[in-house]
């Protein structure tokens, strides 16, 4: 039975294990309010209103709606990419094609950046209306998306080192290491030859960099990629005859946007008829015999390949340490914006992780058995599944259940919920490390159990887990790079784009690494200051 003080305030029997005490109502309420407050702040900070933007768009006539199109501009030369002469500016033959289509359709277009792997899931989720990113019109792709009429036709081409083996045919590739992009027609062609050692890549630049460094013997990729990555590199050249046929189409959600697809096809037909498509491709030196056959346009335009020449001049014509230093200085504004987003996502996620983790720890130690079991299951499930899967599930999976979150909120919630599982175990260990005599002493001073937890136990546990929390925040800061898969351009995504654009992985990598270091160091210092402030007088100072 409980032992009551002279003023009627009761507490548990002295000596009862803390794990068997029920969580006091004031602590329950405080913990729940903390989690609710964090979620509310995250939602309000980004102006989340599920369905708000879609409703506003539906109120407009179809002819006036903004058409949202997506591509991966991080390393996608010559399709849609950041101009090496001005990284703030987008360029590319597909980007120019979209500008001309905007003019022909008479409606505003809006570009949306997304990682390549997230383009089609984002299309199906409704983040944008269509995707144009060199997507091959294959039977496999047509099962899940609808295509416009083809806007470009090309073939596969082989690229080899000038001083390496001259592999000019598919048959000559037997016994050699050949690189290509994953899930492409080129990878399917190479996969039919069991004697070829196939290596697939996420980015075109990585495939050609391995070829230059001798890790592969050849690269098989689409004609435009081979031209801009192979022929522009003095160590490489494109060899052999064109292989196969590749058609590009604009992707639409399966069975949706039929009206928009019809208008896009009409605009493409008009651009073929009035020569706009020919002029765009001529500027990028991408007009091919296949395109002449597709469009029926056998004319020869007196249009110099200005866009191609400008790209080659920027990539090959500027060398030396002074040019590189000026380029690095030009990276600073982009890195600052990416660093701010990285910091905002990380801080918001850590606040959520701390609040939710403390709630889980209290439930496991003091909550009713069913809730304690649920909290333990949450911790084990979240810790046992990859963070990337959780990010994709929350952003792309929840809309199927009617829950639509903005990329920022989805990133914060996924990171926060993941790290909450780890924080919960840290806090549980910290709470259990505080001697129960501390609780007894507090209640002997006429404190309630809730007051003992709030003023005696939790502060001591917090001091003990402070170094672990600091380490977790640094880890979360680096794991925030995973949110790039849901359209957020943070530091890691910025590094991929800059390094792929200029083929400079070393200097750009050092700059991004320093950015991460500078973001984390102030919090390490703040944590040390908090440790010293909370430390007991006899604690050895570091």
N, C-alpha and C positions, 0 to 999 in steps of 0.2 A: 504494500500500500504506500501511497506517496507520503513523504515527510513534509509538513507544512511549517513555515516560519510563524512567528507570533502575530504577524499582520495578515495571515491567511494566504500568503503567496505560496503555492505548492510547487514542488519539483519532483523529479523521479527519485526512486530509492537510490541512495548512495551506493556506488559500486556497480550499478547496472551497465553493461556494455553500451557504448554510444550507438552502435549499429542497430540496437533494438528499440531506440527511442523514436517515437513518432515525430515527424517534422512539424514544428510549431506553425500555427496559422500565419503569424506575422512574417515568418521567413518564407513560407510558401508564397504569400502575396507579393513580397518584395522581389523574389526571384522571377515570378511570372510577369510582374510589371516591367522588370528590367529587359526581359526578352522581347516583350511586346513593344517597348519603347524603341529598342534597337531596330526592329523590323519596320516600325512606323517611320523612323528617321531615314532608313534606306529607301523606302518607297517614296517619301515626300521629297527627298533630296534630288531624285531624278524625275519627279513629276509623273509617276506611274499612274495611269488611268486605263486599265485594260479595255481595249476596244475603242478608246477615244479617238485615236487618229483615224482608224478605219471608218468610224461613223462620220467624222468630218469629211473624209474623202467621198463617202457615199452620198453626201448631201449635194455634191457638185455634179453638174452634167458630165457624162462620160467624156465628151470632147475636151473638157477643161481639167480633168484629173491629171495629176503629175504621174508620169510613168517612171517607176523605180526599177532600175536595172542594176545588176550586180556582176562583179568580176573580182578576181584575185589579182590585185595590182602589185603585190609584194615582189614578185620575181617572174614577170610574165611578158618578157620581150618576145616579139614585137606587138603583142595583142593589146593589153592595157597595162601601162607601167608608168613609173615616175621618171620624168625627163632627167637624164644625168646632168644636163646644163642647169636645171632648176628643179630640185627634188620636190618642191611644193606644187609643181604642175604635172597633171596627168597627160599622157600622150599615148600613141599606139594606133595601129590601123583600125582595130575594133573600136577604140575610143572615138576616132574621127568618124567612123561609120555611124556611131550612135549620135554624134552631133549632126550629121547630115540627115539621119532618120528623124531626129527631133524637128528639123526644119521642114522636112517633107510632111510629117504628120501634124505639125502645127500645135503641138502640146509640149509643155516643159518636161524635161527628163531629169531625173535625180540619180546620181551614182551612189552605190552602197558597196563598201569594201567588205569582203568576207574571205576567210581562208578557203583554199580550194576544196578541202574535204567537207566544208560546211556549206558550199554553194547550193547544192541540190536539196539538202535538208532544210536550209533556210528558205528556198523557193517553196517547198512543200508546206513550210510553217507559215508562209505568207509575209515574210519580211520584205519581199520585193516582188515585182510582177514578172520579171524575166531575167534570164542569165545569158550573157554572151562572153565566153571565155575559152574559145577554141574547143568547144565540146563536140566530140565526134558523133556523127549520126550513125549509131549502130543499133542493131536489133535489141541488144541488151539494154541500152539506154532508153530506147523507145518504149520499153515495157513499163517504165516508171515516170517518164516525162513526155510531153508533147514537143515537137520541133516545128520551127518555121520552115519555109523553103530554104534550101542551102544558100548561104551568102558567100561561101568560099570553098574551092575545091583544090586539093593539093595531093601530094604523095609522100611516102616515107623516103628519107634519104640517109645514106651512111656517111658518117664523119669519122676520120681517122687522123692520127698524128702524121705530120709530113715526114718525120724520120722514123716512123714505126712501120709495122706490116701494112701493106696496101690491100686491104680487104674490100673488094669492090662489088661482091655479090653475096647473096644470102648463103650460098653453098660454101663460100670461102670462110664463113664465120665459125665453122665447126672447129672445136678445140680451142676457141678463144673466149675471152671474157668480154661481154658486150653489155653496155648500159642503155637504159631507156627509162621512161617514166612509168610508174605503176598504173595498172588498169587502163591501158591504151591499146589501140590496134597494133602498135609496134611491139608491145609486150606479148600480145597474142601470137604475132608472126614469129617472134623469136622462140616462144614457148613450144612451137611445133617441132623445133629441132632439138632433140635430147642431147646433142653433142655441144650445144652452146651453153656456156656458163652465164646465166642471166643475172644481172644486177639491176634492180629497180630503185628509183629515186623519187623523192617528193618534189624537188625543184630541178629545173633544167640546168641551172648554173652548177649544181653539185655534180650532175652527170658529166658535164664538159670539163669541170675542174679535175675530176678523177681521171678523165682521158688525158688531159695535159700532164698530170703527175704520173702517168704510166700504170695506174691501178686497173685500167681497162684497156682493151685493144681497139674498140670501136664504139660508136654510139649510133643507134637507129632511132630517129625521131622525125616528126613532121617537117616538111620543106621549109616553112618560115622559121622554125626554131633552128634548123641546121644552118640556114643562111645567116641568121643574126648571131648565133653563138659559135658556129664553126668557121664560116668564111671570114668573119671579122677578127678571128684569132690568128696571129701569124704562125702559131705552132700547129694549126689544124687546117684541114681542107675537106670539102665535100667531094665524095668520089662515087663512081658507078652511076647506073641508070636509075631513074625514079622507080620506086617499088610500090605497087598497089595503088589504091585510090582512097583518099580521105576527104570526107565532106563535113563542113562545120555548119551547125544550125543554132538558132537562138532557142533556148529552152524555156518552156512554160509548164506550170503545174498540170499534171495529168487530168484531162477532162474539165479544165477550168480556163477562164480567160479566152474563150473562143473568139469573142468580139475583138479583143486586143490582138490576138494572133492573126486574125484576118486583116486588121489595119496594118500590122507589121509586114505581112506578106505583100499587101498592096504597095506599101512604101518601098519595099525591096524591088518589086517589079518596076516601079517608077524610077528608082535609082539605076537599075540596069538599062532602062530605056533611054534615059536622058544622059547617060554616061557618067553619072556621079560615082557609081561604084568603081568604074574603070579609073577615074581620076584619083580617087582615094588610094587604090592599090598601086597605081603608078608612082605616086609620091613615096610610097614605102618600098618600091621595087619588088612588088609581090604579084604583078599581073603575069599570069602563066597561060600556057596553051590550054590547060584544063579549064581555066576561067573563060577564055575566049570561046571554047566549045559550049560551056554551060550557058553563057549569055548570048551567044550568037554575034558577039562584037569582035570582028576581025580588024577593026581600025587600029592604027598606030598613032598614039597621041604624042605630041611634042611636049611632054611634061617630064622634066628632069626628076630623078629620085631624090628630091631635096630632103625629105624626112630621113631616108636611109643614110644619106651622106652626112647629115648633121649628127646622127647617132654615132656613126663610125668615127667622125672627127672628134667627138667628145670622149669616146672610149679610148681611141688610139693616139690622138693628137696631143693630149696634155699629160706630161710626165714630169718627174722631178719632185724633190721634197717640198719646194715652195707651193707647187700646185696642190700637192696632197695636204699640206697644212691648211691652205685656204679652204679646201674641201671639208676638212674636219671642223673648221670653224663654222662652216655653213651647216654642219650637222647639228650644232648645239640647239637651235630653236626646236627642231623636231624631237631631239632627245629630251628636252625640258618638258615638252607637252606629254611625251610618252611616260616620263618619270612621274609627272603629276598624276596621270591616270593610274599608274602602277601603285603609287602611294595611297591614292584615294580608295582604290579597291582593297588594298591590303589592310589599311586602318579600319575601314568599315567592316571587313570580314573578321578582323581580330576582335573588335568590340563584340560582334555577334558570337564569336567563338567563346570568349570569356564569359559572357552572360549565360549562354546556353550550356557551356561546360560546367559552370558552377551549379546550375539547376540540376543537371544530370548527376553530378556528384552528390548533391544533397539528397536527391531522390533515392540513389542507390544506398546511401548510408542511413537515412532516416525515414524514407517513404514507406508506404504500405508495400507488402510483398509483391502484388501484381505490378505496381508501377516500378518498383525496383527491378523486377524481371524485364520489363519493357525497356528501361534505361540501359540495362546490361546488353540486351539484344541490339539496341541502337548502336552502342559503342562497338560491339563486335562486328556488326554488319558494315558500318561505315569504315572502320579501320581495315576490314578485309576485302574491300573493293577499291579499284583504282579511282583516283580523284578525277581523271579525265572522263571516265565513264559517268561519274556523278554530274560533272559539268554538262555533258551532252544530254544526259537524261533530263536534267532540270530545264535546260533551255529548249531542246527539241522534242522531248517526250511529254512534258506537262501540257503543252497546247492541245494534245490529243484528248486530254481530260478537261479542257476548257480553261486552263490556267495559262495566261500569256504574260510573260515577264520580259522587261527590257533587258538587253545584254548586260548592262551594269548591275541591275538587281539580281539577275540570274548568276552572274559571276560572284557577287558578294555572298549570296545565300549558299551557293555550292561550296565555296571556300570556307565560309563560316561554319556551316554544318559539318564539314569534314574535320576541320581542326577542333571543333567542339568536342568530338569524341576523344581526341588526344588530351585536350585540356581537362576533360572530366576525370580522366585517370590521374592526371597530375594533381588535381585538387583533392581527389579522393585519398591519394597517398599523403598529401599534405595534412588533410583533416585528421587522418588516422594516426599521423605521427605526433600530434599534440596530445600529451598525456591527459588521461581522463581526470586526473587530479586537478587540472586547470578548470574543468567544468565544475567539479565539486567545490573548489575554492570560490568560484564566481557565485554559485548558488548559495554558498555560506554567507556571502555578502548581500544576500537578499535579491539576487538577480533571478529572473525567470530563465527557463531553458533557452528561449529565443534570444534574450539579452546576452546570455553567456556565449551563444554561438556568434552573435553579431559583434560583441565588443571584446571577446577574449579568444575564442577558438579560431574564427575565420582570419583575423589579423595575423595571428601567429602562423597559420597555414599559408597565408598569402606571402609572408616574408620568406618562408621556406621554398615556395615554388617560383619565386620571382626570377631566379636565373633560368629555370626551365621555360617560363613564359617568354623571356627575351629570346631564347634560342628558337622557340616555336614561331615567334613573329618573324625572325630572319628567314626561317624556312618558308613561311607563308609568303613573304615578300618575293621569294624566288619562284615559288609555285604559282604565283599570280600570272606567270607566263602562259599558263594553260588557258586563260580566258581569251587568248587570241583566236581560239577556234570558234568563238561565238561573236565575232566581228569587232572585238575591242582591240585597238591598236596600242599595245603597251610596249615596254622596252624591248622584249625579245622579238616581237613582230617587227618593230622598227629596225632592229639589228638585221633580221633576215632580209628586209627590203633594201637597206642601204648596202649591205655586203654583197647581195646578189646583183645590184645595179652596177656597182663599180668593181666587182670581183676583188674586193679588199676585205678579207675576213679577219686579218690580224689587227690592223689599226682600228677598224670599226669595233671589233670584239673587245679591245682594250678599253675603248671609250664607254661602251655599254657596261662592261664589268665594273669600271670605276663609278658609273652612275648607280649601279646596284649597291656598291660598297658605301658610297656617300649617303644613300638613302637609309642604310641600316645603321651606320655608325652613331648618328645622334641618338637613336633609340637605345643603343647599347650603353651610351654614356648616361642617359636619363635613368635607365634601369639600375646602373651602378650607384647613382646618387640616391635613388629610392632605397636600394639595399642598405646603404650606409645610414640613411635616416631611420630605417626600421630596425637596424641591427641592435642587439643588446649591447650594453657597455663592455661586456667581456668578449664579444665577438672579434676575432682577428680581422682587421681591415686590410683590403687588398688594393 
